[in-house]
Amino acid sequence: MMEQTAVVSKSELSQSEVSQLRCIGCGAIASTLAQNARCAHCGDLLEVVYPGWKSGESRFAAAMLKSVWKQRRTSLLPEDQSGVWRFRDLLPDLRDGNRAITLREGNTPVYELPSCARGAGVESLFAKHQGMNPTGSFKDTGMTTAASFARQEGFHWVACASTGNTSASMAAYAARGGMRSLVLIPDGKITWSKLSQSLDYGAVTCQLKTDFDGCMRVLNEVVQRMPVYLLNSVNPYRLEGQKTAVIELLEQFNWEVPDHIIVPGGNLANSSAIGKAVLELKELGLISRLPKISIIQAQGANPLVRAIRENGGKELVPVKADTMASAIRIGNPASWKKAVRVLQATDGTVEQATDVEIAQAKAEIGADGIGCEPASAVTLAGLKKLVKSGFVKRSEKVVLILTGHLLKDPDFTLKFHRGDLFTGTPEEKQASILAFQQRAPVVLDASAESVVKLLELEERSERSN
Ligand code: F0G
């Protein structure tokens, strides 16, 4: 098939010529990934770079890549059916015929959001729904790559600290790849739906009496003492897989570049990966201009927003994180330097949203028939502010990256519709603006009469609106 003929053959270059691990701080090249996934010289994060692309520029003829990726969609090979490995020409290679651990991740839809667009004041608004991945979040796109590298290195144990989605995803890929997994989560601070996923996928799950940042601290010590492979997003192979969401998005847009891509920010790896993807696509000539990448954080977990506004992104001061969007309740994000680079390289910006604004935006996305988890809805809440400030123009094409599925946090949604999400919180008064979006379930007598009465009432109120 195509694979033998037109596909870029990286086999003529040695692995280290094609891709390398380079420190983002001191530039040192690492031959292998250390236990803590950081640079052995200065302790900063590593990234995958591809010097081989330069020496083999002609191999990366843009049109050829686009056509190869399209052709692979008709293939029966598991790697081709994966929406991540289908783009493997822009990923580091697995050695010696090692196979990828894949759940056919990626392949996620792009939806138009017509009523959200009207509400936000833009003409053209889309959602790339990464919540439609196998375990219900974008984490799968990075986990397929990083877990495959863990297995290639011969690890029996993989581990992560998590606000719930990374752990669900890691546990699934470890199980598929025949590895054991260790999960550290903040006790009582992740949703039960995410927790139940890692249990079912067989992870050893530890609920620590601390927050996410505390779990991360403990894990960093554990990986130094035990032969476990760290699968948090400090692992640069995670970001490589996560890049493919944007490659796939651009393919879905027939390589027409949107003006803005808006991403939620927690540990700040996903925004870094998305930025890395557009910069590489531009370098390789697959796109001719860059979208602006903007990052939205919850107001109660906003260290990047503060860093940008207070010191232009030179220094990050950790915060004590507090938001109902539990997936992004992170006060000391590991990938903040990478995220700052992306903001600068793409002329993007930062914004923040309160929990009430997040809840409102989530219900609006739901009303477009899409739905997402609270951490994803920060994107729409942030967009509204970016339109108001003039950063996003009415006529510009905007894509929101929705990172998690609606069913990841059913408690939030139920409480929202029952009207008690903010009861007893400082935002209780402000939350009264949400009343008209709430659709609490109605308890009725088991008779057609009472159901018909309710329908008539609904019809009447719809006509009067
Ligand atoms: N959206 C969702 C649904 C998430 O689960 C996360 C992160 C983010 C956004 C933020 O992405 O960290 O790359 O900036 N969740 C992590 C976890 C931290 O453990 O599941 P980020």
Residues whose N, C-alpha, C, O or C-beta is under 5 A from the ligand:
A	BS01	F0G	A161 S162 T163 G164 N165 T166 S167 P264 G265 G266 N267 L268 A269 N270 S271 A327 A375 S376 T403 G404
